[in-house]
Amino acid sequence: MVPGVVTGVLPAMPATPGATVDLKITNLSITPVPEGISKAKITLHTSRSYRVEAAIRRTGTAQPGGIPDFTVRTECVRGGSRFRLGETRIGVTAGSGSTLYAVYDIFPSSAGNGDCMLETMVDADNAVAESDESRAGNIWMRRAVIVP
């Protein structure tokens, strides 16, 4: 932790009356391509990092200036624990119907070896007041195993 820097989860922003926004993952790629990509479970190695590229569709009537920056995060969920593998923050600079891109590295060694559910979440800190706050629309999930 850096002295003088405030960290933590941001509170959800209040919705502007009549203005809506929704952020949804429309495409996600991981490079290098994990082993087993065509199978039910992918394999990630602790000895390397991977690059995540997520395309996020922005819909709604809220203007870009009224939408705060938000976090896109990838975690390994195992046995009720969440292990953060990587994340980035992006800002909404374009209007409704636009596609935003999040590109960042993930590090499987942060979770250690074993099976898990790999989750990539848009607006992981709930900074953006969306018309639908359920996680179903802004999460990508895939079973994974992390090995040395």
Protein Blocks (a to p, Z undefined) as FASTA:
>chain_A
ZZhiacdddddddddehiacddddfbdcdddddehklmmbdcddfkbccddddddddedj
bdfklpccddddddddeehiacdfbdcddddfbdehiacdddddddfklnopaddddddd
ehklomaccfblcfklmcccddddddZZ
